[in-house]
Amino acid sequence: MEILSFSTLPSTQTYLLDALKQKKLDAPVAVISKEQSLGVGSRDNSWSGGEGNFFASIALNLEMLPKDLPLSSASIYFSFIMKQVLKELDKKVWLKWPNDFYSGDYKVGGTITKKIDNILVCGIGINLKKNKNSYRALENDILPQKLLEIYLLAVDKFPKWKQIFSEYEVEFELSRRFSVHIENQKKSLENAILCNDGSLIIGSKRVYSLR
């Protein structure tokens, strides 16, 4: 997959989405930036930071994805693959439903996905070094470019959703101590029921994980 590298961008996600819409780029393609000043997180929160942290977005054609992957759970799928990569690099990171990377009790990153036409765009931000935003960092010495290369190799294997979910289902228990924002309301995950498609049942309402 082609990787476009930049010294600085307002947002890798915004850049890639705009380039795809304007037909300047075609999927599959990845974008990485050393610095990001106006990064977009879930619920339109910002995710910015300086050099040494990880800011990247990838675009994939839908036909490349596993047939059993529910698109509403794309954030879980791509986040968990990154979590597995970080684990292999001896970093104890876990995935809080549906798209937040945590180290212990502290958020260190997150994933956002968006579908345009027949393309899925996935953006990931992780604080590897000391950060400019309000979240903790992993204090990891791995170079962001190298991390992206390893991650793309892992993604290129396209594990089935069933395989990813079987592992994530066990890890979901760690999320029960936390809450999640749903329709601008904070909901506890303590008694949430995780469904096979990655959605949750909280109370009597089904909530999907697309962010």
Phi and psi restraints in degrees (value plus and minus 20) as a CYANA .aco file:
   2 GLU   PHI     -87.9   -47.9
   2 GLU   PSI     116.9   156.9
   3 ILE   PHI    -137.7   -97.7
   3 ILE   PSI     102.7   142.7
   4 LEU   PHI    -120.0   -80.0
   4 LEU   PSI     102.9   142.9
   5 SER   PHI    -130.3   -90.3
   5 SER   PSI     119.0   159.0
   6 PHE   PHI    -151.4  -111.4
   6 PHE   PSI     132.2   172.2
   7 SER   PHI     -93.6   -53.6
   7 SER   PSI     -61.8   -21.8
   8 THR   PHI    -172.4  -132.4
   8 THR   PSI     124.8   164.8
   9 LEU   PHI    -163.3  -123.3
   9 LEU   PSI     131.1   171.1
  10 PRO   PHI     -80.5   -40.5
  10 PRO   PSI     -63.6   -23.6
  11 SER   PHI    -181.2  -141.2
  11 SER   PSI     106.9   146.9
  12 THR   PHI     -83.9   -43.9
  12 THR   PSI     -56.5   -16.5
  13 GLN   PHI     -86.9   -46.9
  13 GLN   PSI     -67.3   -27.3
  14 THR   PHI     -84.1   -44.1
  14 THR   PSI     -62.1   -22.1
  15 TYR   PHI     -80.2   -40.2
  15 TYR   PSI     -67.2   -27.2
  16 LEU   PHI     -88.7   -48.7
  16 LEU   PSI     -61.9   -21.9
  17 LEU   PHI     -81.1   -41.1
  17 LEU   PSI     -64.8   -24.8
  18 ASP   PHI     -84.2   -44.2
  18 ASP   PSI     -62.8   -22.8
  19 ALA   PHI     -84.6   -44.6
  19 ALA   PSI     -56.6   -16.6
  20 LEU   PHI     -90.0   -50.0
  20 LEU   PSI     -63.0   -23.0
  21 LYS   PHI     -82.9   -42.9
  21 LYS   PSI     -55.8   -15.8
  22 GLN   PHI    -107.7   -67.7
  22 GLN   PSI     -15.3    24.7
  23 LYS   PHI      42.0    82.0
  23 LYS   PSI       6.3    46.3
  24 LYS   PHI    -103.9   -63.9
  24 LYS   PSI     -42.4    -2.4
  25 LEU   PHI    -153.5  -113.5
  25 LEU   PSI     134.8   174.8
  26 ASP   PHI    -144.9  -104.9
  26 ASP   PSI     125.8   165.8
  27 ALA   PHI     -97.7   -57.7
  27 ALA   PSI     127.6   167.6
  28 PRO   PHI    -105.1   -65.1
  28 PRO   PSI     122.3   162.3
  29 VAL   PHI    -180.1  -140.1
  29 VAL   PSI     132.4   172.4
  30 ALA   PHI    -148.1  -108.1
  30 ALA   PSI     128.4   168.4
  31 VAL   PHI    -148.2  -108.2
  31 VAL   PSI     114.2   154.2
  32 ILE   PHI    -155.5  -115.5
  32 ILE   PSI     125.2   165.2
  33 SER   PHI    -153.6  -113.6
  33 SER   PSI     121.2   161.2
  34 LYS   PHI     -87.7   -47.7
  34 LYS   PSI     -55.4   -15.4
  35 GLU   PHI    -152.5  -112.5
  35 GLU   PSI     132.0   172.0
  36 GLN   PHI    -159.8  -119.8
  36 GLN   PSI     105.8   145.8
  37 SER   PHI    -123.5   -83.5
  37 SER   PSI     -45.9    -5.9
  38 LEU   PHI    -154.7  -114.7
  38 LEU   PSI      26.4    66.4
  39 GLY   PHI     -83.0   -43.0
  39 GLY   PSI     128.1   168.1
  40 VAL   PHI    -128.2   -88.2
  40 VAL   PSI     104.2   144.2
  41 GLY   PHI    -126.1   -86.1
  41 GLY   PSI    -191.0  -151.0
  42 SER   PHI     -87.9   -47.9
  42 SER   PSI     134.1   174.1
  43 ARG   PHI      33.9    73.9
  43 ARG   PSI      11.6    51.6
  44 ASP   PHI      43.3    83.3
  44 ASP   PSI      -1.9    38.1
  45 ASN   PHI     -92.3   -52.3
  45 ASN   PSI     135.9   175.9
  46 SER   PHI    -108.1   -68.1
  46 SER   PSI     133.2   173.2
  47 TRP   PHI    -163.6  -123.6
  47 TRP   PSI      76.2   116.2
  48 SER   PHI    -144.2  -104.2
  48 SER   PSI     152.3   192.3
  49 GLY   PHI     147.2   187.2
  49 GLY   PSI     153.9   193.9
  50 GLY   PHI    -118.8   -78.8
  50 GLY   PSI    -194.4  -154.4
  51 GLU   PHI     -80.5   -40.5
  51 GLU   PSI     122.5   162.5
  52 GLY   PHI      83.4   123.4
  52 GLY   PSI     -37.8     2.2
  53 ASN   PHI    -113.0   -73.0
  53 ASN   PSI     151.7   191.7
  54 PHE   PHI    -126.5   -86.5
  54 PHE   PSI      97.4   137.4
  55 PHE   PHI    -152.5  -112.5
  55 PHE   PSI      89.3   129.3
  56 ALA   PHI    -170.9  -130.9
  56 ALA   PSI     133.5   173.5
  57 SER   PHI    -157.6  -117.6
  57 SER   PSI     125.3   165.3
  58 ILE   PHI    -148.9  -108.9
  58 ILE   PSI     127.9   167.9
  59 ALA   PHI    -140.8  -100.8
  59 ALA   PSI     109.8   149.8
  60 LEU   PHI    -151.6  -111.6
  60 LEU   PSI     121.0   161.0
  61 ASN   PHI     -89.7   -49.7
  61 ASN   PSI     121.6   161.6
  62 LEU   PHI     -78.6   -38.6
  62 LEU   PSI     -52.1   -12.1
  63 GLU   PHI     -89.5   -49.5
  63 GLU   PSI     -32.9     7.1
  64 MET   PHI     -99.0   -59.0
  64 MET   PSI     -41.5    -1.5
  65 LEU   PHI     -97.9   -57.9
  65 LEU   PSI     135.6   175.6
  66 PRO   PHI     -77.1   -37.1
  66 PRO   PSI     120.8   160.8
  67 LYS   PHI     -82.1   -42.1
  67 LYS   PSI     -48.0    -8.0
  68 ASP   PHI    -112.2   -72.2
  68 ASP   PSI     -14.1    25.9
  69 LEU   PHI    -100.1   -60.1
  69 LEU   PSI      97.2   137.2
  70 PRO   PHI     -91.9   -51.9
  70 PRO   PSI     102.2   142.2
  71 LEU   PHI     -79.0   -39.0
  71 LEU   PSI     -48.7    -8.7
  72 SER   PHI     -85.5   -45.5
  72 SER   PSI     -35.6     4.4
  73 SER   PHI    -131.3   -91.3
  73 SER   PSI       2.1    42.1
  74 ALA   PHI     -80.5   -40.5
  74 ALA   PSI     -55.5   -15.5
  75 SER   PHI     -83.2   -43.2
  75 SER   PSI     -62.3   -22.3
  76 ILE   PHI     -83.4   -43.4
  76 ILE   PSI     -66.0   -26.0
  77 TYR   PHI     -78.4   -38.4
  77 TYR   PSI     -75.2   -35.2
  78 PHE   PHI     -92.6   -52.6
  78 PHE   PSI     -51.2   -11.2
  79 SER   PHI     -86.4   -46.4
  79 SER   PSI     -62.7   -22.7
  80 PHE   PHI     -88.9   -48.9
  80 PHE   PSI     -53.3   -13.3
  81 ILE   PHI     -83.4   -43.4
  81 ILE   PSI     -61.5   -21.5
  82 MET   PHI     -84.8   -44.8
  82 MET   PSI     -59.7   -19.7
  83 LYS   PHI     -78.8   -38.8
  83 LYS   PSI     -61.9   -21.9
  84 GLN   PHI     -84.3   -44.3
  84 GLN   PSI     -59.7   -19.7
  85 VAL   PHI     -82.6   -42.6
  85 VAL   PSI     -65.9   -25.9
  86 LEU   PHI     -84.6   -44.6
  86 LEU   PSI     -55.4   -15.4
  87 LYS   PHI     -83.3   -43.3
  87 LYS   PSI     -61.0   -21.0
  88 GLU   PHI     -85.5   -45.5
  88 GLU   PSI     -41.9    -1.9
  89 LEU   PHI    -113.3   -73.3
  89 LEU   PSI      -3.5    36.5
  90 ASP   PHI      46.4    86.4
  90 ASP   PSI      11.6    51.6
  91 LYS   PHI    -129.6   -89.6
  91 LYS   PSI     103.2   143.2
  92 LYS   PHI    -103.6   -63.6
  92 LYS   PSI      69.2   109.2
  93 VAL   PHI    -140.3  -100.3
  93 VAL   PSI     120.9   160.9
  94 TRP   PHI    -148.4  -108.4
  94 TRP   PSI     142.1   182.1
  95 LEU   PHI    -126.7   -86.7
  95 LEU   PSI      94.5   134.5
  96 LYS   PHI    -103.9   -63.9
  96 LYS   PSI     114.0   154.0
  97 TRP   PHI     -76.2   -36.2
  97 TRP   PSI     112.6   152.6
  98 PRO   PHI    -124.4   -84.4
  98 PRO   PSI     -31.2     8.8
  99 ASN   PHI    -165.1  -125.1
  99 ASN   PSI      -1.3    38.7
 100 ASP   PHI    -129.6   -89.6
 100 ASP   PSI     111.9   151.9
 101 PHE   PHI    -108.3   -68.3
 101 PHE   PSI     108.8   148.8
 102 TYR   PHI    -142.3  -102.3
 102 TYR   PSI     124.0   164.0
 103 SER   PHI    -136.7   -96.7
 103 SER   PSI      88.1   128.1
 104 GLY   PHI      45.1    85.1
 104 GLY   PSI    -143.1  -103.1
 105 ASP   PHI    -118.9   -78.9
 105 ASP   PSI      -9.3    30.7
 106 TYR   PHI    -141.6  -101.6
 106 TYR   PSI     114.9   154.9
 107 LYS   PHI     -92.5   -52.5
 107 LYS   PSI     114.5   154.5
 108 VAL   PHI    -144.4  -104.4
 108 VAL   PSI     -24.4    15.6
 109 GLY   PHI    -200.0  -160.0
 109 GLY   PSI    -198.2  -158.2
 110 GLY   PHI    -187.5  -147.5
 110 GLY   PSI     150.9   190.9
 111 THR   PHI    -148.0  -108.0
 111 THR   PSI     126.1   166.1
 112 ILE   PHI    -156.9  -116.9
 112 ILE   PSI     117.2   157.2
 113 THR   PHI    -146.3  -106.3
 113 THR   PSI     128.8   168.8
 114 LYS   PHI    -168.3  -128.3
 114 LYS   PSI     117.2   157.2
 115 LYS   PHI    -122.3   -82.3
 115 LYS   PSI     109.5   149.5
 116 ILE   PHI    -150.3  -110.3
 116 ILE   PSI     101.0   141.0
 117 ASP   PHI      34.9    74.9
 117 ASP   PSI    -141.8  -101.8
 118 ASN   PHI    -125.4   -85.4
 118 ASN   PSI       8.4    48.4
 119 ILE   PHI    -144.2  -104.2
 119 ILE   PSI     117.8   157.8
 120 LEU   PHI    -127.9   -87.9
 120 LEU   PSI     107.7   147.7
 121 VAL   PHI    -132.4   -92.4
 121 VAL   PSI     104.5   144.5
 122 CYS   PHI    -139.8   -99.8
 122 CYS   PSI     100.8   140.8
 123 GLY   PHI    -129.4   -89.4
 123 GLY   PSI     116.6   156.6
 124 ILE   PHI    -149.8  -109.8
 124 ILE   PSI     111.2   151.2
 125 GLY   PHI    -143.8  -103.8
 125 GLY   PSI     109.1   149.1
 126 ILE   PHI    -157.6  -117.6
 126 ILE   PSI     111.5   151.5
 127 ASN   PHI    -100.9   -60.9
 127 ASN   PSI      80.8   120.8
 128 LEU   PHI    -106.8   -66.8
 128 LEU   PSI     -51.0   -11.0
 129 LYS   PHI    -138.4   -98.4
 129 LYS   PSI    -195.1  -155.1
 130 LYS   PHI     -79.3   -39.3
 130 LYS   PSI     123.3   163.3
 131 ASN   PHI    -141.1  -101.1
 131 ASN   PSI     143.3   183.3
 132 LYS   PHI    -114.9   -74.9
 132 LYS   PSI     -36.6     3.4
 133 ASN   PHI    -108.0   -68.0
 133 ASN   PSI    -194.3  -154.3
 134 SER   PHI    -109.5   -69.5
 134 SER   PSI     -10.7    29.3
 135 TYR   PHI    -124.4   -84.4
 135 TYR   PSI     144.6   184.6
 136 ARG   PHI     -93.9   -53.9
 136 ARG   PSI     150.2   190.2
 137 ALA   PHI    -147.0  -107.0
 137 ALA   PSI     137.1   177.1
 138 LEU   PHI     -98.7   -58.7
 138 LEU   PSI     -36.6     3.4
 139 GLU   PHI      36.7    76.7
 139 GLU   PSI      29.1    69.1
 140 ASN   PHI    -123.8   -83.8
 140 ASN   PSI     119.0   159.0
 141 ASP   PHI    -110.2   -70.2
 141 ASP   PSI     -22.3    17.7
 142 ILE   PHI     -86.4   -46.4
 142 ILE   PSI     119.7   159.7
 143 LEU   PHI     -93.6   -53.6
 143 LEU   PSI     115.3   155.3
 144 PRO   PHI     -73.9   -33.9
 144 PRO   PSI     -61.1   -21.1
 145 GLN   PHI     -81.9   -41.9
 145 GLN   PSI     -61.6   -21.6
 146 LYS   PHI     -86.2   -46.2
 146 LYS   PSI     -60.8   -20.8
 147 LEU   PHI     -81.2   -41.2
 147 LEU   PSI     -61.6   -21.6
 148 LEU   PHI     -83.2   -43.2
 148 LEU   PSI     -62.1   -22.1
 149 GLU   PHI     -82.3   -42.3
 149 GLU   PSI     -63.4   -23.4
 150 ILE   PHI     -85.4   -45.4
 150 ILE   PSI     -61.1   -21.1
 151 TYR   PHI     -83.2   -43.2
 151 TYR   PSI     -63.0   -23.0
 152 LEU   PHI     -84.5   -44.5
 152 LEU   PSI     -54.8   -14.8
 153 LEU   PHI     -84.3   -44.3
 153 LEU   PSI     -58.6   -18.6
 154 ALA   PHI     -89.7   -49.7
 154 ALA   PSI     -61.6   -21.6
 155 VAL   PHI     -83.6   -43.6
 155 VAL   PSI     -58.5   -18.5
 156 ASP   PHI     -82.8   -42.8
 156 ASP   PSI     -36.0     4.0
 157 LYS   PHI     -99.2   -59.2
 157 LYS   PSI     -37.7     2.3
 158 PHE   PHI      22.2    62.2
 158 PHE   PSI      45.1    85.1
 159 PRO   PHI     -79.9   -39.9
 159 PRO   PSI     130.8   170.8
 160 LYS   PHI     -87.3   -47.3
 160 LYS   PSI     130.7   170.7
 161 TRP   PHI     -77.7   -37.7
 161 TRP   PSI     -59.8   -19.8
 162 LYS   PHI     -76.8   -36.8
 162 LYS   PSI     -59.8   -19.8
 163 GLN   PHI     -87.8   -47.8
 163 GLN   PSI     -66.6   -26.6
 164 ILE   PHI     -83.3   -43.3
 164 ILE   PSI     -65.4   -25.4
 165 PHE   PHI     -84.5   -44.5
 165 PHE   PSI     -56.3   -16.3
 166 SER   PHI     -80.9   -40.9
 166 SER   PSI     -53.6   -13.6
 167 GLU   PHI    -101.7   -61.7
 167 GLU   PSI     -60.6   -20.6
 168 TYR   PHI     -86.4   -46.4
 168 TYR   PSI     -51.9   -11.9
 169 GLU   PHI     -77.6   -37.6
 169 GLU   PSI     -58.4   -18.4
 170 VAL   PHI     -89.6   -49.6
 170 VAL   PSI     -64.2   -24.2
 171 GLU   PHI     -89.8   -49.8
 171 GLU   PSI     -43.9    -3.9
 172 PHE   PHI     -76.7   -36.7
 172 PHE   PSI     -47.3    -7.3
 173 GLU   PHI     -76.8   -36.8
 173 GLU   PSI     -48.5    -8.5
 174 LEU   PHI     -87.9   -47.9
 174 LEU   PSI     -43.7    -3.7
 175 SER   PHI     -94.7   -54.7
 175 SER   PSI     -37.7     2.3
 176 ARG   PHI     -84.9   -44.9
 176 ARG   PSI     -39.1     0.9
 177 ARG   PHI    -101.0   -61.0
 177 ARG   PSI     -23.2    16.8
 178 PHE   PHI    -139.1   -99.1
 178 PHE   PSI     157.5   197.5
 179 SER   PHI    -140.6  -100.6
 179 SER   PSI     147.4   187.4
 180 VAL   PHI    -158.1  -118.1
 180 VAL   PSI     127.6   167.6
 181 HIS   PHI    -106.7   -66.7
 181 HIS   PSI     102.6   142.6
 182 ILE   PHI    -148.8  -108.8
 182 ILE   PSI      97.4   137.4
 183 GLU   PHI      31.3    71.3
 183 GLU   PSI      27.1    67.1
 184 ASN   PHI      44.5    84.5
 184 ASN   PSI      -3.3    36.7
 185 GLN   PHI    -139.9   -99.9
 185 GLN   PSI     122.1   162.1
 186 LYS   PHI    -106.7   -66.7
 186 LYS   PSI     101.2   141.2
 187 LYS   PHI    -139.8   -99.8
 187 LYS   PSI     112.3   152.3
 188 SER   PHI     -89.7   -49.7
 188 SER   PSI     123.9   163.9
 189 LEU   PHI    -116.9   -76.9
 189 LEU   PSI     -14.9    25.1
 190 GLU   PHI     -75.3   -35.3
 190 GLU   PSI     -64.2   -24.2
 191 ASN   PHI    -131.7   -91.7
 191 ASN   PSI      -3.6    36.4
 192 ALA   PHI     -87.7   -47.7
 192 ALA   PSI     126.4   166.4
 193 ILE   PHI    -126.3   -86.3
 193 ILE   PSI     100.5   140.5
 194 LEU   PHI    -106.3   -66.3
 194 LEU   PSI     102.5   142.5
 195 CYS   PHI    -113.3   -73.3
 195 CYS   PSI     143.0   183.0
 196 ASN   PHI     -82.5   -42.5
 196 ASN   PSI     -42.2    -2.2
 197 ASP   PHI    -111.6   -71.6
 197 ASP   PSI     -12.4    27.6
 198 GLY   PHI      69.9   109.9
 198 GLY   PSI     -26.4    13.6
 199 SER   PHI     -99.0   -59.0
 199 SER   PSI     148.5   188.5
 200 LEU   PHI    -141.4  -101.4
 200 LEU   PSI     130.9   170.9
 201 ILE   PHI    -130.2   -90.2
 201 ILE   PSI      95.4   135.4
 202 ILE   PHI    -137.8   -97.8
 202 ILE   PSI      94.1   134.1
 203 GLY   PHI      48.4    88.4
 203 GLY   PSI    -141.2  -101.2
 204 SER   PHI    -129.9   -89.9
 204 SER   PSI     -10.0    30.0
 205 LYS   PHI    -130.3   -90.3
 205 LYS   PSI     117.4   157.4
 206 ARG   PHI    -113.5   -73.5
 206 ARG   PSI     111.1   151.1
 207 VAL   PHI    -142.6  -102.6
 207 VAL   PSI     111.1   151.1
 208 TYR   PHI    -119.9   -79.9
 208 TYR   PSI     138.1   178.1
 209 SER   PHI    -119.0   -79.0
 209 SER   PSI     -17.6    22.4
 210 LEU   PHI     -84.1   -44.1
 210 LEU   PSI     103.5   143.5
